[in-house]
Amino acid sequence: MEVRIFIEPQQGATYEEQARFAVAAEEAGLDGFFRSDHYLSMGTSGRARIGPTDAWITLGAIARETTRIRLGALLTAATFRHPGALAIGVAQVDAMSNGRIEFGLGAGWYEQEHRAYGIPFPESPAERLSRLEEQPEIISGIWATPLGELYQFAGDFYRVEDCPALPKPKQERVPVIVGGRGPKRTPRLAARFADEFNIPFVSSEIAARSFAALDQACEERGRDPGEVVRSIALTTLIGTDDAECRERARRIGRELSEVEENGLAGTPERVAERLADYARAGASRVYLQLLDLEDLEQIALIGADLSAKVSGF
């Protein structure tokens, strides 16, 4: 099982803190550094006064401060950006990283952050999903259009005319991540476009059902389900003993028992045991949501101990 780091900087984080975290993850030998794509904190956060940072501007800068680790957003909100502009930005960041970007795309859901920054928010979940279905088709179409040819698209929500389909990403194909817990449309979207299907913050039993829905959606399209990587994202606290775990929980304002029940918490041995359940459900990649961006020691422990314990899953 591959181990990646996932952070929530909208809760209060400067660019410098995010960059240090990414560099620490790379030095620890982890597979990826991903961040959320939000413009407003959720709940209360004493550090939220720092304000939001844009996901793709941040990733472009981090791309120049790292050399190996995979980078991306989990997940980019389709409501924030027009697909044509997003195709340009992600292609540029992929080039800046020398081909290390993975492109996660979601429908967008947090209405308050849209209102806070004047971003239109389709109130109907069905409309947001319908818009999402057009976006990866446009973005992948722009990237795949041969040099010298023009790209065209006409949908219900977006129209692209005589697009020069530039710039191109560094990678021949940027891996596409589709994520979410929707029982039908999300697996169908993943079967159509995704290289990876991500299920966030669920039990191993629910993850197994979601992966089964992906299998069915792939079979209906005539696609080999084995082509799609299955991944999970879970809030995580890891320590060398219970006292260290409790202190880490205190620092992020959580009860250790809450994280144990709904995510991953404990020593590397205990966390590896939980991840074995997700591996049996079909996951081969995990995004560990770490909420304390000052705690670089936790990253070092994950790289030095947990990664080796789950590498054979």
KAFEN-V674816 format. One record per pair of residues at least 24 apart in sequence whose ideal C-beta (glycine too) atoms are under 10 Angstrom apart, sorted by sequence separation. I is the first residue (numbers start at 1). J is the second residue. If there is no record, write none. Layout:
i=I j=J
i=I j=J
This chain:
i=35 j=59
i=56 j=80
i=81 j=105
i=107 j=131
i=108 j=132
i=131 j=155
i=133 j=157
i=134 j=158
i=141 j=165
i=142 j=166
i=143 j=167
i=144 j=168
i=186 j=210
i=187 j=211
i=190 j=214
i=191 j=215
i=194 j=218
i=207 j=231
i=235 j=259
i=242 j=266
i=264 j=288
i=286 j=310
i=3 j=28
i=5 j=30
i=10 j=35
i=11 j=36
i=34 j=59
i=55 j=80
i=56 j=81
i=71 j=96
i=72 j=97
i=107 j=132
i=130 j=155
i=131 j=156
i=132 j=157
i=134 j=159
i=138 j=163
i=142 j=167
i=143 j=168
i=181 j=206
i=187 j=212
i=188 j=213
i=191 j=216
i=192 j=217
i=207 j=232
i=234 j=259
i=241 j=266
i=242 j=267
i=245 j=270
i=263 j=288
i=264 j=289
i=3 j=29
i=4 j=30
i=5 j=31
i=6 j=32
i=7 j=33
i=9 j=35
i=10 j=36
i=33 j=59
i=54 j=80
i=55 j=81
i=71 j=97
i=106 j=132
i=107 j=133
i=130 j=156
i=131 j=157
i=134 j=160
i=142 j=168
i=143 j=169
i=181 j=207
i=183 j=209
i=187 j=213
i=188 j=214
i=191 j=217
i=192 j=218
i=206 j=232
i=237 j=263
i=238 j=264
i=239 j=265
i=241 j=267
i=245 j=271
i=263 j=289
i=3 j=30
i=4 j=31
i=5 j=32
i=6 j=33
i=7 j=34
i=8 j=35
i=9 j=36
i=10 j=37
i=11 j=38
i=35 j=62
i=54 j=81
i=70 j=97
i=76 j=103
i=78 j=105
i=79 j=106
i=81 j=108
i=105 j=132
i=130 j=157
i=131 j=158
i=142 j=169
i=183 j=210
i=186 j=213
i=187 j=214
i=190 j=217
i=191 j=218
i=207 j=234
i=235 j=262
i=236 j=263
i=237 j=264
i=238 j=265
i=239 j=266
i=240 j=267
i=286 j=313
i=2 j=30
i=3 j=31
i=4 j=32
i=5 j=33
i=6 j=34
i=7 j=35
i=8 j=36
i=9 j=37
i=10 j=38
i=69 j=97
i=72 j=100
i=73 j=101
i=74 j=102
i=75 j=103
i=76 j=104
i=77 j=105
i=78 j=106
i=79 j=107
i=80 j=108
i=107 j=135
i=143 j=171
i=144 j=172
i=181 j=209
i=182 j=210
i=186 j=214
i=187 j=215
i=188 j=216
i=189 j=217
i=190 j=218
i=191 j=219
i=197 j=225
i=204 j=232
i=234 j=262
i=235 j=263
i=236 j=264
i=237 j=265
i=238 j=266
i=239 j=267
i=240 j=268
i=242 j=270
i=2 j=31
i=3 j=32
i=4 j=33
i=5 j=34
i=6 j=35
i=7 j=36
i=9 j=38
i=10 j=39
i=11 j=40
i=12 j=41
i=33 j=62
i=60 j=89
i=63 j=92
i=64 j=93
i=70 j=99
i=71 j=100
i=72 j=101
i=73 j=102
i=75 j=104
i=76 j=105
i=77 j=106
i=78 j=107
i=79 j=108
i=106 j=135
i=127 j=156
i=143 j=172
i=144 j=173
i=181 j=210
i=184 j=213
i=187 j=216
i=188 j=217
i=191 j=220
i=192 j=221
i=203 j=232
i=234 j=263
i=235 j=264
i=236 j=265
i=237 j=266
i=238 j=267
i=239 j=268
i=284 j=313
i=1 j=31
i=2 j=32
i=4 j=34
i=5 j=35
i=6 j=36
i=8 j=38
i=10 j=40
i=11 j=41
i=17 j=47
i=56 j=86
i=59 j=89
i=60 j=90
i=63 j=93
i=67 j=97
i=68 j=98
i=70 j=100
i=71 j=101
i=72 j=102
i=73 j=103
i=74 j=104
i=75 j=105
i=76 j=106
i=77 j=107
i=78 j=108
i=79 j=109
i=105 j=135
i=127 j=157
i=143 j=173
i=180 j=210
i=183 j=213
i=187 j=217
i=188 j=218
i=191 j=221
i=202 j=232
i=233 j=263
i=234 j=264
i=235 j=265
i=236 j=266
i=238 j=268
i=259 j=289
i=283 j=313
i=10 j=41
i=11 j=42
i=59 j=90
i=62 j=93
i=63 j=94
i=66 j=97
i=67 j=98
i=69 j=100
i=70 j=101
i=71 j=102
i=72 j=103
i=73 j=104
i=74 j=105
i=75 j=106
i=77 j=108
i=79 j=110
i=105 j=136
i=143 j=174
i=179 j=210
i=182 j=213
i=186 j=217
i=187 j=218
i=191 j=222
i=192 j=223
i=197 j=228
i=198 j=229
i=199 j=230
i=200 j=231
i=201 j=232
i=202 j=233
i=203 j=234
i=234 j=265
i=271 j=302
i=275 j=306
i=279 j=310
i=9 j=41
i=10 j=42
i=11 j=43
i=13 j=45
i=57 j=89
i=60 j=92
i=61 j=93
i=63 j=95
i=64 j=96
i=66 j=98
i=68 j=100
i=70 j=102
i=72 j=104
i=73 j=105
i=74 j=106
i=75 j=107
i=76 j=108
i=77 j=109
i=79 j=111
i=184 j=216
i=185 j=217
i=188 j=220
i=191 j=223
i=195 j=227
i=196 j=228
i=197 j=229
i=198 j=230
i=199 j=231
i=200 j=232
i=201 j=233
i=202 j=234
i=232 j=264
i=238 j=270
i=239 j=271
i=259 j=291
i=278 j=310
i=8 j=41
i=11 j=44
i=12 j=45
i=14 j=47
i=17 j=50
i=33 j=66
i=56 j=89
i=60 j=93
i=63 j=96
i=64 j=97
i=67 j=100
i=73 j=106
i=75 j=108
i=77 j=110
i=80 j=113
i=103 j=136
i=140 j=173
i=143 j=176
i=184 j=217
i=187 j=220
i=188 j=221
i=194 j=227
i=195 j=228
i=196 j=229
i=197 j=230
i=198 j=231
i=199 j=232
i=200 j=233
i=201 j=234
i=238 j=271
i=268 j=301
i=272 j=305
i=276 j=309
i=279 j=312
i=280 j=313
i=8 j=42
i=11 j=45
i=12 j=46
i=13 j=47
i=55 j=89
i=56 j=90
i=59 j=93
i=60 j=94
i=62 j=96
i=63 j=97
i=64 j=98
i=66 j=100
i=79 j=113
i=80 j=114
i=105 j=139
i=140 j=174
i=191 j=225
i=194 j=228
i=195 j=229
i=196 j=230
i=197 j=231
i=198 j=232
i=199 j=233
i=200 j=234
i=201 j=235
i=237 j=271
i=238 j=272
i=267 j=301
i=268 j=302
i=271 j=305
i=272 j=306
i=275 j=309
i=276 j=310
i=279 j=313
i=10 j=45
i=11 j=46
i=12 j=47
i=13 j=48
i=15 j=50
i=18 j=53
i=34 j=69
i=37 j=72
i=38 j=73
i=54 j=89
i=58 j=93
i=59 j=94
i=60 j=95
i=61 j=96
i=62 j=97
i=63 j=98
i=79 j=114
i=122 j=157
i=139 j=174
i=193 j=228
i=194 j=229
i=196 j=231
i=198 j=233
i=199 j=234
i=200 j=235
i=236 j=271
i=271 j=306
i=272 j=307
i=275 j=310
i=278 j=313
i=11 j=47
i=12 j=48
i=14 j=50
i=17 j=53
i=22 j=58
i=26 j=62
i=33 j=69
i=34 j=70
i=35 j=71
i=37 j=73
i=56 j=92
i=57 j=93
i=60 j=96
i=77 j=113
i=103 j=139
i=140 j=176
i=178 j=214
i=191 j=227
i=268 j=304
i=269 j=305
i=272 j=308
i=273 j=309
i=274 j=310
i=276 j=312
i=8 j=45
i=11 j=48
i=12 j=49
i=13 j=50
i=14 j=51
i=22 j=59
i=31 j=68
i=32 j=69
i=33 j=70
i=34 j=71
i=35 j=72
i=36 j=73
i=37 j=74
i=56 j=93
i=59 j=96
i=60 j=97
i=63 j=100
i=77 j=114
i=80 j=117
i=103 j=140
i=139 j=176
i=191 j=228
i=234 j=271
i=254 j=291
i=268 j=305
i=269 j=306
i=272 j=309
i=273 j=310
i=276 j=313
i=9 j=47
i=10 j=48
i=12 j=50
i=13 j=51
i=15 j=53
i=30 j=68
i=31 j=69
i=32 j=70
i=33 j=71
i=34 j=72
i=35 j=73
i=36 j=74
i=37 j=75
i=39 j=77
i=55 j=93
i=59 j=97
i=63 j=101
i=81 j=119
i=190 j=228
i=236 j=274
i=252 j=290
i=253 j=291
i=267 j=305
i=268 j=306
i=271 j=309
i=272 j=310
i=275 j=313
i=11 j=50
i=12 j=51
i=13 j=52
i=14 j=53
i=15 j=54
i=19 j=58
i=22 j=61
i=23 j=62
i=26 j=65
i=27 j=66
i=29 j=68
i=30 j=69
i=31 j=70
i=32 j=71
i=33 j=72
i=34 j=73
i=35 j=74
i=36 j=75
i=37 j=76
i=38 j=77
i=80 j=119
i=236 j=275
i=252 j=291
i=253 j=292
i=267 j=306
i=268 j=307
i=271 j=310
i=272 j=311
i=10 j=50
i=12 j=52
i=13 j=53
i=18 j=58
i=22 j=62
i=26 j=66
i=29 j=69
i=30 j=70
i=32 j=72
i=34 j=74
i=36 j=76
i=37 j=77
i=79 j=119
i=103 j=143
i=136 j=176
i=190 j=230
i=234 j=274
i=251 j=291
i=252 j=292
i=268 j=308
i=269 j=309
i=9 j=50
i=10 j=51
i=11 j=52
i=18 j=59
i=21 j=62
i=22 j=63
i=25 j=66
i=26 j=67
i=27 j=68
i=28 j=69
i=34 j=75
i=36 j=77
i=37 j=78
i=39 j=80
i=59 j=100
i=60 j=101
i=79 j=120
i=187 j=228
i=234 j=275
i=251 j=292
i=268 j=309
i=272 j=313
i=9 j=51
i=10 j=52
i=15 j=57
i=19 j=61
i=23 j=65
i=26 j=68
i=27 j=69
i=32 j=74
i=38 j=80
i=59 j=101
i=77 j=119
i=79 j=121
i=136 j=178
i=248 j=290
i=249 j=291
i=264 j=306
i=268 j=310
i=9 j=52
i=10 j=53
i=15 j=58
i=18 j=61
i=19 j=62
i=22 j=65
i=23 j=66
i=26 j=69
i=37 j=80
i=79 j=122
i=232 j=275
i=248 j=291
i=249 j=292
i=251 j=294
i=252 j=295
i=9 j=53
i=18 j=62
i=22 j=66
i=23 j=67
i=25 j=69
i=26 j=70
i=37 j=81
i=77 j=121
i=78 j=122
i=234 j=278
i=248 j=292
i=251 j=295
i=9 j=54
i=10 j=55
i=13 j=58
i=19 j=64
i=20 j=65
i=26 j=71
i=56 j=101
i=9 j=55
i=15 j=61
i=19 j=65
i=23 j=69
i=132 j=178
i=232 j=278
i=15 j=62
i=18 j=65
i=19 j=66
i=22 j=69
i=231 j=278
i=232 j=279
i=248 j=295
i=83 j=131
i=87 j=135
i=91 j=139
i=132 j=180
i=230 j=278
i=247 j=295
i=9 j=58
i=22 j=71
i=55 j=104
i=79 j=128
i=83 j=132
i=86 j=135
i=90 j=139
i=94 j=143
i=230 j=279
i=232 j=281
i=234 j=283
i=248 j=297
i=78 j=128
i=178 j=228
i=232 j=282
i=236 j=286
i=238 j=288
i=248 j=298
i=77 j=128
i=78 j=129
i=83 j=134
i=84 j=135
i=87 j=138
i=88 j=139
i=91 j=142
i=129 j=180
i=230 j=281
i=231 j=282
i=232 j=283
i=236 j=287
i=237 j=288
i=79 j=131
i=83 j=135
i=86 j=138
i=87 j=139
i=91 j=143
i=133 j=185
i=176 j=228
i=177 j=229
i=179 j=231
i=230 j=282
i=231 j=283
i=232 j=284
i=233 j=285
i=234 j=286
i=236 j=288
i=237 j=289
i=238 j=290
i=78 j=131
i=79 j=132
i=82 j=135
i=83 j=136
i=86 j=139
i=87 j=140
i=90 j=143
i=129 j=182
i=132 j=185
i=136 j=189
i=140 j=193
i=179 j=232
i=229 j=282
i=230 j=283
i=231 j=284
i=232 j=285
i=233 j=286
i=234 j=287
i=235 j=288
i=236 j=289
i=237 j=290
i=244 j=297
i=78 j=132
i=81 j=135
i=83 j=137
i=84 j=138
i=87 j=141
i=88 j=142
i=132 j=186
i=136 j=190
i=139 j=193
i=175 j=229
i=177 j=231
i=179 j=233
i=229 j=283
i=230 j=284
i=231 j=285
i=232 j=286
i=233 j=287
i=234 j=288
i=235 j=289
i=236 j=290
i=237 j=291
i=244 j=298
i=77 j=132
i=78 j=133
i=83 j=138
i=84 j=139
i=87 j=142
i=129 j=184
i=130 j=185
i=133 j=188
i=137 j=192
i=229 j=284
i=230 j=285
i=231 j=286
i=232 j=287
i=233 j=288
i=234 j=289
i=235 j=290
i=236 j=291
i=237 j=292
i=78 j=134
i=79 j=135
i=82 j=138
i=83 j=139
i=86 j=142
i=87 j=143
i=129 j=185
i=133 j=189
i=136 j=192
i=137 j=193
i=229 j=285
i=231 j=287
i=232 j=288
i=233 j=289
i=235 j=291
i=75 j=132
i=78 j=135
i=83 j=140
i=125 j=182
i=129 j=186
i=132 j=189
i=136 j=193
i=225 j=282
i=240 j=297
i=244 j=301
i=78 j=136
i=83 j=141
i=84 j=142
i=135 j=193
i=136 j=194
i=203 j=261
i=237 j=295
i=239 j=297
i=76 j=135
i=83 j=142
i=126 j=185
i=133 j=192
i=203 j=262
i=239 j=298
i=125 j=185
i=129 j=189
i=133 j=193
i=202 j=262
i=238 j=298
i=52 j=113
i=78 j=139
i=132 j=193
i=201 j=262
i=237 j=298
i=238 j=299
i=240 j=301
i=201 j=263
i=236 j=298
i=239 j=301
i=238 j=301
i=5 j=69
i=52 j=116
i=87 j=151
i=238 j=302
i=4 j=69
i=52 j=117
i=240 j=305
i=4 j=70
i=6 j=72
i=8 j=74
i=103 j=169
i=236 j=302
i=4 j=71
i=6 j=73
i=7 j=74
i=33 j=100
i=37 j=104
i=84 j=151
i=215 j=282
i=238 j=305
i=2 j=70
i=4 j=72
i=6 j=74
i=32 j=100
i=34 j=102
i=36 j=104
i=37 j=105
i=42 j=110
i=101 j=169
i=103 j=171
i=214 j=282
i=238 j=306
i=37 j=106
i=84 j=153
i=101 j=170
i=102 j=171
i=208 j=277
i=212 j=281
i=4 j=74
i=32 j=102
i=34 j=104
i=38 j=108
i=40 j=110
i=42 j=112
i=83 j=153
i=99 j=169
i=100 j=170
i=101 j=171
i=204 j=274
i=207 j=277
i=208 j=278
i=211 j=281
i=212 j=282
i=236 j=306
i=37 j=108
i=38 j=109
i=39 j=110
i=41 j=112
i=42 j=113
i=99 j=170
i=100 j=171
i=103 j=174
i=104 j=175
i=105 j=176
i=106 j=177
i=109 j=180
i=204 j=275
i=207 j=278
i=210 j=281
i=211 j=282
i=38 j=110
i=40 j=112
i=41 j=113
i=83 j=155
i=95 j=167
i=97 j=169
i=98 j=170
i=99 j=171
i=102 j=174
i=103 j=175
i=104 j=176
i=105 j=177
i=106 j=178
i=107 j=179
i=204 j=276
i=205 j=277
i=208 j=280
i=209 j=281
i=210 j=282
i=211 j=283
i=39 j=112
i=40 j=113
i=87 j=160
i=94 j=167
i=95 j=168
i=97 j=170
i=98 j=171
i=99 j=172
i=101 j=174
i=102 j=175
i=103 j=176
i=104 j=177
i=105 j=178
i=106 j=179
i=107 j=180
i=204 j=277
i=207 j=280
i=208 j=281
i=39 j=113
i=40 j=114
i=83 j=157
i=84 j=158
i=91 j=165
i=94 j=168
i=95 j=169
i=96 j=170
i=97 j=171
i=100 j=174
i=101 j=175
i=102 j=176
i=103 j=177
i=104 j=178
i=105 j=179
i=106 j=180
i=203 j=277
i=204 j=278
i=207 j=281
i=208 j=282
i=38 j=113
i=39 j=114
i=40 j=115
i=83 j=158
i=91 j=166
i=92 j=167
i=94 j=169
i=95 j=170
i=99 j=174
i=102 j=177
i=103 j=178
i=104 j=179
i=107 j=182
i=203 j=278
i=204 j=279
i=206 j=281
i=207 j=282
i=208 j=283
i=40 j=116
i=82 j=158
i=84 j=160
i=87 j=163
i=91 j=167
i=92 j=168
i=93 j=169
i=94 j=170
i=95 j=171
i=202 j=278
i=204 j=280
i=205 j=281
i=207 j=283
i=39 j=116
i=40 j=117
i=83 j=160
i=90 j=167
i=91 j=168
i=92 j=169
i=93 j=170
i=94 j=171
i=204 j=281
i=39 j=117
i=82 j=160
i=87 j=165
i=88 j=166
i=89 j=167
i=91 j=169
i=92 j=170
i=107 j=185
i=203 j=281
i=204 j=282
i=84 j=163
i=87 j=166
i=88 j=167
i=90 j=169
i=91 j=170
i=107 j=186
i=199 j=278
i=202 j=281
i=204 j=283
i=39 j=119
i=87 j=167
i=91 j=171
i=94 j=174
i=106 j=186
i=84 j=165
i=87 j=168
i=93 j=174
i=87 j=169
i=107 j=189
i=199 j=281
i=91 j=174
i=199 j=282
i=90 j=174
i=105 j=189
i=199 j=283
i=197 j=282
i=198 j=283
i=197 j=283
i=87 j=174
i=198 j=285
i=200 j=287
i=105 j=193
i=196 j=284
i=201 j=289
i=105 j=194
i=196 j=285
i=198 j=287
i=200 j=289
i=104 j=194
i=103 j=194
i=103 j=195
i=104 j=196
i=106 j=198
i=102 j=195
i=103 j=196
i=102 j=196
i=104 j=198
i=106 j=200
i=4 j=102
i=10 j=110
i=76 j=177
i=72 j=174
i=75 j=177
i=10 j=113
i=72 j=175
i=74 j=177
i=75 j=178
i=73 j=177
i=75 j=179
i=70 j=175
i=72 j=177
i=74 j=179
i=75 j=180
i=177 j=285
i=179 j=287
i=177 j=287
i=75 j=198
i=72 j=196
i=74 j=198
i=75 j=200
i=74 j=200
i=102 j=229
i=34 j=177
i=74 j=231
i=75 j=233
i=74 j=233
i=34 j=198
i=104 j=287
i=6 j=198
i=6 j=200
i=36 j=233
i=32 j=231
i=34 j=233
i=45 j=252
i=46 j=253
i=45 j=253
i=44 j=253
i=43 j=253
i=74 j=287
i=72 j=287
i=74 j=289
i=2 j=229
i=4 j=231
i=6 j=233
i=8 j=235
i=6 j=234
i=2 j=231
i=4 j=233
i=6 j=235
i=1 j=231
i=6 j=236
i=1 j=232
i=5 j=236
i=3 j=236
i=11 j=252
i=45 j=291
i=47 j=293
i=47 j=294
i=32 j=285
i=34 j=287
i=36 j=289
i=31 j=285
i=33 j=287
i=34 j=288
i=31 j=286
i=32 j=287
i=34 j=289
i=31 j=287
i=30 j=288
i=25 j=288
i=25 j=290
i=33 j=299
i=28 j=296
i=21 j=290
i=24 j=293
i=27 j=296
i=30 j=299
i=28 j=298
i=1 j=272
i=21 j=292
i=24 j=295
i=25 j=296
i=28 j=299
i=29 j=300
i=3 j=275
i=21 j=293
i=24 j=296
i=27 j=299
i=28 j=300
i=30 j=302
i=20 j=293
i=21 j=294
i=23 j=296
i=24 j=297
i=26 j=299
i=27 j=300
i=28 j=301
i=29 j=302
i=30 j=303
i=1 j=275
i=20 j=294
i=21 j=295
i=24 j=298
i=25 j=299
i=28 j=302
i=29 j=303
i=1 j=276
i=18 j=293
i=21 j=296
i=24 j=299
i=25 j=300
i=28 j=303
i=29 j=304
i=17 j=293
i=20 j=296
i=23 j=299
i=24 j=300
i=27 j=303
i=28 j=304
i=30 j=306
i=31 j=307
i=1 j=278
i=17 j=294
i=22 j=299
i=25 j=302
i=26 j=303
i=30 j=307
i=1 j=279
i=21 j=299
i=25 j=303
i=28 j=306
i=29 j=307
i=14 j=293
i=20 j=299
i=24 j=303
i=28 j=307
i=29 j=308
i=6 j=286
i=7 j=287
i=11 j=291
i=13 j=293
i=2 j=283
i=4 j=285
i=6 j=287
i=7 j=288
i=8 j=289
i=12 j=293
i=13 j=294
i=1 j=283
i=2 j=284
i=3 j=285
i=4 j=286
i=5 j=287
i=6 j=288
i=7 j=289
i=8 j=290
i=11 j=293
i=1 j=284
i=2 j=285
i=3 j=286
i=4 j=287
i=5 j=288
i=6 j=289
i=7 j=290
i=8 j=291
i=1 j=285
i=2 j=286
i=3 j=287
i=4 j=288
i=5 j=289
i=6 j=290
i=7 j=291
i=9 j=293
i=1 j=286
i=2 j=287
i=3 j=288
i=5 j=290
i=6 j=291
i=7 j=292
i=8 j=293
i=7 j=293
i=5 j=298
i=5 j=299
i=5 j=302
i=5 j=303
i=3 j=302
i=3 j=303
i=3 j=306
i=3 j=307
i=1 j=306
i=2 j=307
i=3 j=308
i=1 j=307
i=3 j=309
i=3 j=310
i=1 j=309
i=2 j=310
i=3 j=311
i=1 j=310
i=2 j=311
i=1 j=311
i=1 j=312
i=2 j=313
i=1 j=313
